[in-house]
Amino acid sequence: GCVLCTKLARPYWGTFRDIYVRSDRPVVQDRLAAILGEIALAGHFEDLQRLLADRSRGPSRVLLVAATRRAGNRTRPGLGDDTITRFSDDPDLAVCVHQVLRRNRRSTDALS
């Protein structure tokens, strides 16, 4: 497991975010995006939106899609879904966005 992908790492959100934004190494971006995605809370929603919109981060942003949806929906029901839907035409994010939204629909249908 990833010790940095636990709630113990949450106080360092800002540090991880800043390193992620400054890094130009794809392997570092991927690892930090994975950590940010795992430790994100509703209070990180605005940061997550900005990170998803930053195309210079490339495909590492895929690792933030589910966290953005989760944080947004915890902020206000439907906000996360609406937010990630805006990225459904982004070449790096489109497949993941559709998978996350489809997975949500299936779990909602199973509860009905």
Backbone bond lengths (Angstrom), bond angles and torsions (degrees), N, CA, C in turn:
res aa  C-N    CA-C-N  psi(-1)  N-CA   C-N-CA  omega(-1)  CA-C   N-CA-C  phi
1 G - - - 1.427 - - 1.510 111.77 -
2 C 1.263 114.49 169.73 1.465 122.39 -178.87 1.522 108.59 -103.39
3 V 1.323 116.56 108.00 1.466 119.94 -178.59 1.523 111.04 -62.39
4 L 1.336 116.96 -28.56 1.457 119.82 178.93 1.525 112.24 -77.48
5 C 1.326 117.08 -10.09 1.466 121.55 -179.95 1.525 111.14 -96.09
6 T 1.312 116.99 32.27 1.458 121.43 179.64 1.520 109.79 -121.15
7 K 1.318 115.82 169.60 1.460 119.47 -179.00 1.527 112.27 -62.13
8 L 1.318 117.42 -18.54 1.465 120.14 177.09 1.528 111.76 -64.22
9 A 1.318 117.07 -23.40 1.465 121.45 -178.83 1.529 112.47 -86.94
10 R 1.316 118.91 -9.44 1.468 121.75 -175.04 1.525 114.17 -56.67
11 P 1.326 119.58 -37.84 1.477 118.18 179.03 1.536 113.29 -62.55
12 Y 1.311 117.21 -15.48 1.460 121.72 -177.29 1.530 112.74 -101.31
13 W 1.343 116.18 13.44 1.458 121.25 -179.22 1.532 111.18 -48.20
14 G 1.325 117.26 -52.00 1.463 121.83 -177.03 1.522 112.31 -59.85
15 T 1.303 116.69 -39.78 1.464 120.88 178.76 1.521 110.67 -65.27
16 F 1.331 116.59 -48.11 1.463 120.35 179.06 1.524 110.85 -61.61
17 R 1.330 116.31 -42.61 1.471 121.02 179.69 1.534 110.25 -60.56
18 D 1.327 116.34 -45.98 1.467 120.22 -178.21 1.521 111.86 -64.44
19 I 1.317 117.64 -41.10 1.470 120.49 178.10 1.529 109.52 -65.74
20 Y 1.335 116.29 -41.48 1.466 121.03 178.20 1.532 110.64 -57.55
21 V 1.321 116.51 -46.53 1.458 121.41 -177.15 1.529 111.14 -67.38
22 R 1.314 117.64 -35.84 1.468 120.89 -177.81 1.525 114.07 -82.01
23 S 1.326 117.07 -21.99 1.457 119.91 -174.61 1.525 111.74 -73.43
24 D 1.335 115.31 141.47 1.460 119.69 174.33 1.529 110.73 -114.30
25 R 1.334 116.08 10.84 1.463 120.79 179.73 1.526 109.62 -99.66
26 P 1.335 117.99 117.71 1.466 120.93 -177.00 1.525 114.45 -54.30
27 V 1.319 118.89 -38.18 1.461 119.83 -178.98 1.534 110.98 -66.74
28 V 1.322 116.78 -36.90 1.466 120.86 177.47 1.525 109.43 -69.34
29 Q 1.328 116.48 -43.34 1.465 120.21 178.25 1.530 111.07 -59.17
30 D 1.325 116.06 -44.29 1.470 119.83 -179.85 1.520 111.55 -61.61
31 R 1.319 116.79 -46.69 1.467 120.00 -178.08 1.522 111.21 -64.45
32 L 1.330 116.17 -43.70 1.462 119.22 -179.83 1.527 111.74 -68.90
33 A 1.317 117.85 -37.81 1.472 120.17 176.83 1.525 109.97 -62.35
34 A 1.329 117.27 -39.02 1.471 120.78 178.08 1.526 110.17 -63.11
35 I 1.318 116.72 -43.34 1.468 120.29 179.03 1.524 109.99 -64.12
36 L 1.331 116.96 -49.53 1.469 120.66 -179.69 1.523 111.28 -58.39
37 G 1.321 116.74 -41.49 1.460 120.46 179.29 1.517 113.14 -63.26
38 E 1.311 116.59 -34.94 1.464 120.34 -179.22 1.522 113.48 -78.33
39 I 1.326 117.79 -33.12 1.465 119.52 -173.87 1.528 113.15 -98.68
40 A 1.332 117.68 -1.29 1.468 121.77 -175.96 1.521 112.20 -62.78
41 L 1.315 114.29 140.07 1.463 123.22 173.99 1.527 108.88 -119.31
42 A 1.316 116.95 172.39 1.465 120.88 179.17 1.525 111.39 -55.24
43 G 1.314 117.40 -35.08 1.458 121.37 179.86 1.520 114.51 -66.40
44 H 1.314 117.07 -11.83 1.457 121.90 178.87 1.530 112.50 -95.79
45 F 1.323 116.08 4.16 1.466 120.21 -173.38 1.527 113.32 -55.99
46 E 1.328 117.92 -45.59 1.469 119.93 -179.18 1.521 111.24 -62.59
47 D 1.328 117.27 -42.21 1.464 120.69 175.95 1.524 110.55 -59.82
48 L 1.325 116.72 -45.28 1.460 120.69 -178.91 1.527 111.38 -60.89
49 Q 1.326 116.84 -41.62 1.467 120.16 177.54 1.528 110.77 -59.71
50 R 1.328 116.44 -45.56 1.463 120.37 179.98 1.529 111.21 -63.66
51 L 1.326 116.58 -41.01 1.465 120.03 -179.70 1.526 111.16 -66.11
52 L 1.336 117.28 -40.63 1.468 119.67 177.25 1.522 111.45 -63.19
53 A 1.302 116.83 -37.08 1.466 121.09 -177.32 1.525 112.67 -75.05
54 D 1.319 117.93 -16.18 1.472 122.07 -176.52 1.524 109.88 -83.84
55 R 1.327 115.75 92.55 1.471 120.90 -176.68 1.522 113.01 -63.97
56 S 1.327 117.22 -17.89 1.469 119.13 178.54 1.529 111.50 -67.44
57 R 1.327 117.33 -15.82 1.468 121.58 177.21 1.527 110.89 -79.85
58 G 1.332 116.93 -10.56 1.458 121.17 174.28 1.517 114.34 62.59
59 P 1.342 115.98 -150.05 1.463 120.66 -174.21 1.523 114.70 -69.87
60 S 1.323 119.13 -10.81 1.468 119.49 177.25 1.529 111.00 -61.77
61 R 1.328 116.52 -22.10 1.472 120.89 -179.47 1.527 112.62 -62.67
62 V 1.319 116.42 -21.72 1.470 120.07 177.91 1.532 110.06 -54.40
63 L 1.317 115.80 -35.01 1.462 120.82 -177.31 1.532 112.66 -71.81
64 L 1.321 117.13 -4.44 1.465 121.75 179.95 1.529 113.10 -107.56
65 V 1.317 117.70 -7.46 1.472 120.91 -174.48 1.528 111.72 -62.61
66 A 1.314 118.58 -52.89 1.473 121.23 -177.72 1.527 110.93 -62.96
67 A 1.332 116.39 -38.91 1.470 119.94 179.40 1.527 111.17 -65.77
68 T 1.330 116.30 -37.97 1.463 120.24 178.39 1.524 110.02 -64.66
69 R 1.317 116.71 -43.43 1.463 120.60 177.74 1.526 110.92 -61.14
70 R 1.329 115.53 -47.91 1.468 120.86 -178.55 1.530 111.29 -61.97
71 A 1.337 117.25 -48.77 1.470 121.33 -178.57 1.528 110.76 -63.84
72 G 1.323 116.81 -41.50 1.456 120.22 179.57 1.517 112.59 -65.51
73 N 1.326 116.36 -43.92 1.468 119.80 -179.88 1.522 112.00 -67.91
74 R 1.323 117.27 -26.49 1.472 119.80 175.56 1.528 110.95 -77.13
75 T 1.328 116.05 -26.39 1.464 120.89 177.13 1.525 109.95 -72.69
76 R 1.322 114.99 -46.44 1.466 121.98 176.89 1.520 107.79 -156.64
77 P 1.326 119.25 127.46 1.465 120.84 -178.50 1.536 111.96 -50.94
78 G 1.328 115.05 128.51 1.454 121.69 178.49 1.524 114.47 90.28
79 L 1.337 117.82 -16.58 1.463 121.03 -177.52 1.523 111.71 -64.04
80 G 1.308 117.49 -41.99 1.462 120.75 179.68 1.518 111.68 -65.03
81 D 1.337 116.60 -43.90 1.465 120.59 177.93 1.530 110.53 -60.20
82 D 1.348 115.95 -46.02 1.463 120.27 179.71 1.526 111.05 -61.83
83 T 1.320 116.17 -39.66 1.461 120.69 -177.53 1.520 111.37 -66.19
84 I 1.329 117.52 -50.07 1.466 117.58 -176.96 1.525 111.57 -70.70
85 T 1.323 117.74 -25.61 1.462 120.84 176.85 1.528 110.72 -60.94
86 R 1.326 116.84 -31.98 1.475 120.35 178.01 1.525 112.05 -61.47
87 F 1.338 116.97 -19.29 1.461 121.07 -177.86 1.528 112.32 -102.23
88 S 1.321 117.55 13.51 1.459 120.40 -175.75 1.527 113.43 -70.48
89 D 1.329 117.80 -12.66 1.465 121.21 175.80 1.527 112.59 -102.82
90 D 1.318 117.19 -1.04 1.468 121.25 179.53 1.530 108.13 -73.26
91 P 1.341 118.09 123.19 1.470 119.93 -175.27 1.535 114.21 -58.47
92 D 1.331 117.61 -30.15 1.458 120.20 179.52 1.531 112.61 -81.20
93 L 1.325 117.39 -22.61 1.465 120.87 -170.98 1.526 115.07 -113.74
94 A 1.312 118.27 -17.27 1.469 122.12 -169.56 1.519 113.22 -53.10
95 V 1.318 118.31 -50.11 1.469 121.05 -176.81 1.525 110.21 -61.76
96 C 1.318 116.73 -45.70 1.465 120.56 -178.94 1.531 111.37 -64.84
97 V 1.324 117.02 -43.53 1.469 120.67 179.06 1.522 109.81 -57.55
98 H 1.321 117.50 -47.54 1.462 120.69 -179.22 1.532 111.17 -64.04
99 Q 1.330 117.59 -38.02 1.466 120.67 178.65 1.520 111.08 -66.21
100 V 1.320 117.45 -44.13 1.466 120.92 -179.57 1.522 110.13 -64.00
101 L 1.320 117.25 -44.21 1.463 120.12 179.90 1.529 111.40 -66.85
102 R 1.325 117.37 -39.38 1.471 121.23 178.59 1.526 110.26 -65.15
103 R 1.322 116.31 -43.16 1.470 121.01 179.30 1.526 109.97 -60.65
104 N 1.319 116.95 -39.58 1.459 122.01 178.35 1.522 110.44 -64.52
105 R 1.338 116.84 -44.21 1.458 119.61 179.29 1.516 112.27 -61.63
106 R 1.351 115.74 -41.16 1.465 119.56 179.58 1.513 111.60 -64.27
107 S 1.338 117.85 -42.32 1.466 119.05 -178.67 1.524 110.55 -70.44
108 T 1.346 117.71 -32.68 1.460 121.42 176.85 1.527 109.65 -68.25
109 D 1.351 116.58 -42.61 1.472 120.12 178.68 1.522 111.19 -63.18
110 A 1.339 117.62 -36.09 1.466 121.38 -179.41 1.523 111.45 -67.35
111 L 1.326 116.88 -28.36 1.470 121.55 179.45 1.512 112.24 -80.06
112 S 1.333 117.19 -19.56 1.475 121.10 -176.99 1.495 112.06 -75.84
